[in-house]
Every structure is written in structure tokens, then in C-alpha cells.
Amino acid sequence: MTVRRIVLWDIDHTLIDTRGVGRELSAQAFRQVTGVPMVEQAKIDGITEPVIFRETAKLHGLRTDRHDFERFAAALTKVHVERAAELRERGHALPGAASALDALDARPDVVQTVLTGNIRMVAEIKLQVFGLDRHIRWEIGAFGEDNDIRAELVRIALSRASAIFGEPVISENAVLIGDTPADVEAALANDVPVIAVASGRSSADDLRAAGAERVLPGLEDSDALLALVLGA
């Protein structure tokens, strides 16, 4: 199989917005695992779930290890399953997300996956509840539990794609789409083209300052996105 382009999608504030439900679910899982109410959360934009958990625990005077994170990941998955209907009702897919995924899926030379700080099970639930999961090749994605560092997730995704497709998938075969400077920096650290989307908390200027040359205000213009993906 010859793949011209592998699209690495970020999830939160690129494809979906949980509108506060995500933080509530994290707080619920945090309390279940630590016994301590989550009164403050560490920085989350562009950060992987293990780091968010560890740094949030530090803010509460707690020391945690990998086992604690694995317990948190299991609890977080469980509360996402239990409150999926609430997530669907209160959150939403961002404008143009479904059309963008459909437009890229119509191209036989494009494969779509995710590159996210979320753990895989939560990533799957988040996209499934908003009907955005049908074009995603989960087996070549990279997730929060795979590595603390976002740039390493890019390397992991390329390696998984190479193994699945039986041919080298190099940096120029991929493009990362995300909404934070961390997404931009992770892509550039691996010489992967990046399309930054100013649909989250970071402005277009913030994304350009991080090094993004291709910046879109959102995903509403599928033709523009497709042109950038294929031209990357």
C-alpha cells in the first residue's frame, strides 16, 4: 500500500470541545484514585495525560508513580463510559470537523489517525460519542500512555504506520493537525509538516510564533484543508 499522506489529528479543541465535561471527569477519576478532591488542575493544553496527572497530584501535595497513573487511567475510562451521554449532550464536535474527516477519507492516498495526549480508550470514546471515529486508523495512532513527551508520540505513530503498512513512513509522508503550540513544536521536532488550527485557546499569532506556517481559523473550509494536507 502506497500512502501519500498520514494525517495525525489532535483531538481536544481541534476536533471536539467537551465544554468543561472533560475536566469534571478528570476530577472525578482523580478523587476516586487519590481520595483527594481536585481543586486545581495542571496545565493541559498540548500536555499528555500522565504528565497532567502527575503535575496535578503535585499541586495537591501528592507523590505518584506509574501504578497510580494506570489506576487513574482506568478510572478515567470508566467515568467516560458512564457519562458518555452527558459528554454528548454538553460537548460538541467543532464546526467542520466531520466534513473535514469525510473529505480526507475520500482520498485513497490519505490515511487518518490521532496523535493525542489522551489515553487511547478515552480518545476512542470522545470521538465515538460525536460520530467522528469512523475514518480513524487507531492502530497507527499514538496516545498519552505511550510517552510523556508529545514529540515522541510523533515518532511512535510513524513507527507504527511503517510496521502496519510494511514500508517506511517518513516525516514528509505525514502531516499533524493541532491547535496548540505544543502540537506545532512536536511536529517540527520531527520535521513533520503541521497545519495549525486556531480553534482552541491559542490564537493564530500564537501558533505562528511557535513555528506554524500553515494556520487555519477552523475546519469549516474542507477544500482549503485538503489542499494544505496534500500540499504539505
C-alpha positions in Angstrom: 0.0 0.0 0.0 1.5 3.3 -1.0 0.3 6.1 1.2 0.9 9.7 0.2 -0.1 11.3 3.4 -0.8 10.2 7.0 -2.8 12.7 8.9 -2.1 12.9 12.6 -5.2 14.5 14.3 -5.1 16.1 17.7 -8.5 15.8 19.4 -9.4 18.3 22.1 -10.1 21.8 20.7 -9.1 20.6 17.2 -12.0 18.1 16.5 -14.1 18.4 19.6 -14.8 20.6 22.6 -16.0 18.9 25.8 -17.1 22.3 27.2 -15.9 21.5 30.7 -17.1 18.0 30.9 -13.6 16.6 30.4 -12.3 18.5 33.5 -15.2 17.2 35.5 -14.5 13.6 34.5 -10.8 14.1 35.3 -11.7 15.5 38.7 -14.0 12.5 39.4 -11.3 10.0 38.5 -8.7 11.9 40.4 -10.7 11.8 43.6 -11.5 8.1 43.1 -7.8 7.2 42.8 -6.2 9.6 45.3 -9.0 10.2 47.8 -8.4 14.0 47.4 -10.7 16.4 45.7 -9.2 18.1 42.6 -9.3 21.8 43.5 -6.7 22.7 40.8 -5.5 21.1 37.6 -2.1 21.4 36.0 -1.8 22.9 32.5 -3.5 20.7 30.0 -3.1 22.3 26.5 -0.8 20.1 24.5 0.2 18.0 27.5 0.0 14.2 27.8 -2.3 12.6 30.4 0.4 11.1 32.5 2.1 14.5 32.9 -1.2 16.2 33.7 -2.0 13.6 36.4 1.5 13.8 37.9 1.6 17.6 38.0 -1.9 17.9 39.3 -1.1 15.5 42.1 1.9 17.6 43.0 -0.3 20.7 43.2 -2.2 18.7 45.9 1.0 17.7 47.8 0.9 14.1 46.4 3.6 11.9 45.0 2.5 9.4 42.4 4.1 6.7 40.3 3.2 4.8 37.1 0.9 2.4 39.0 -1.1 5.4 40.3 -1.4 6.7 36.8 -2.6 3.4 35.5 -5.2 3.3 38.2 -6.2 6.9 37.2 -6.4 5.9 33.5 -8.7 3.0 34.3 -10.9 5.2 36.5 -10.9 7.9 33.8 -12.0 5.4 31.1 -14.8 4.2 33.4 -16.2 7.6 34.1 -16.1 8.4 30.4 -18.1 5.3 29.7 -20.6 6.0 32.4 -21.1 9.7 31.4 -20.8 9.3 27.7 -24.4 10.6 27.2 -23.6 13.7 29.2 -20.5 14.3 27.2 -22.5 14.0 24.0 -25.2 16.4 25.3 -22.9 19.1 26.8 -19.9 18.9 24.4 -19.8 19.1 20.7 -17.8 18.4 17.6 -16.2 21.6 16.3 -17.6 23.2 13.2 -16.4 21.4 10.0 -14.8 18.5 11.9 -17.0 15.8 10.4 -16.8 17.3 6.9 -13.0 17.5 7.1 -12.7 13.9 8.2 -15.0 12.9 5.3 -13.2 14.9 2.7 -9.8 13.4 3.7 -11.3 9.9 3.8 -12.5 10.3 0.1 -8.8 10.4 -0.9 -7.4 6.9 -1.4 -3.9 8.2 -0.7 -4.7 9.7 2.7 -4.9 7.7 6.0 -6.1 9.4 9.2 -5.2 8.6 12.7 -4.9 10.5 16.0 -1.9 11.9 17.9 -3.2 12.9 21.3 -2.3 13.3 25.0 -5.4 11.4 25.8 -5.2 7.8 26.8 -6.4 5.6 23.9 -9.7 4.4 25.4 -10.7 7.9 26.3 -9.7 9.1 22.8 -11.9 6.5 21.3 -14.9 7.4 23.5 -14.5 11.1 22.8 -14.6 10.7 19.0 -17.2 7.9 19.1 -19.8 9.9 21.0 -19.6 12.7 18.4 -19.6 10.4 15.4 -16.0 11.3 14.4 -14.4 7.9 14.8 -15.3 6.1 11.6 -12.3 7.2 9.5 -9.7 6.8 12.2 -7.0 4.1 12.0 -6.5 3.6 15.7 -3.7 1.0 15.4 -1.3 3.6 14.0 -2.1 6.4 16.4 -0.1 7.5 19.4 -1.6 8.2 22.8 -0.8 9.7 26.2 0.1 6.4 27.8 2.7 5.8 25.1 5.1 8.5 26.2 5.1 11.7 28.4 6.6 13.8 25.6 4.4 14.8 22.6 7.3 14.8 20.1 8.0 11.2 21.0 4.3 10.4 20.1 5.0 11.6 16.6 7.9 9.1 16.3 5.8 6.3 17.7 3.0 7.0 15.2 5.4 7.0 12.3 6.9 3.7 13.5 3.5 2.1 13.9 2.5 3.2 10.5 5.7 1.8 9.0 5.0 -1.6 10.7 1.4 -1.7 9.6 1.9 -0.7 6.0 5.1 -2.7 5.6 7.0 0.3 4.1 8.9 3.2 5.7 6.6 6.1 6.6 9.0 9.1 6.9 8.3 12.6 8.2 7.4 14.1 4.8 4.7 11.4 4.4 2.8 12.8 7.4 1.1 16.0 8.5 0.0 16.9 12.0 -3.2 18.9 12.6 -3.5 20.5 16.0 -4.5 23.7 17.9 -1.6 24.3 20.3 2.0 25.5 20.2 2.9 22.1 21.7 1.4 20.4 18.6 3.4 22.7 16.3 6.6 22.1 18.3 6.1 18.3 18.3 5.7 18.2 14.6 8.6 20.5 13.9 10.9 18.5 16.2 10.3 15.5 13.8 10.4 17.5 10.5 6.7 16.7 10.1 4.6 19.3 8.3 2.0 20.9 10.5 -1.3 22.6 10.0 -2.3 24.7 13.0 -5.9 25.4 13.7 -6.8 28.4 15.8 -9.9 26.7 17.2 -8.7 26.4 20.8 -7.2 28.7 23.4 -4.2 29.6 21.2 -4.5 32.4 18.7 -3.3 32.3 15.1 -0.4 34.6 16.2 0.5 32.2 19.0 0.6 29.3 16.5 2.7 31.2 14.0 5.1 32.3 16.8 5.6 28.6 17.6 6.7 28.0 14.1 3.5 27.1 12.1 3.5 28.4 8.6 0.1 27.0 7.7 -2.7 28.3 10.0 -6.4 28.0 9.6 -9.1 29.7 11.7 -11.0 26.4 11.9 -12.0 23.3 9.9 -15.0 24.8 8.1 -13.3 25.1 4.8 -12.7 21.5 3.8 -11.2 22.4 0.4 -8.6 24.6 2.0 -7.7 21.9 4.5 -7.4 19.3 1.8 -5.2 21.5 -0.3 -2.9 22.1 2.6 -2.8 18.4 3.6 -1.9 17.3 0.0 0.5 20.2 -0.5 2.3 19.7 2.8 
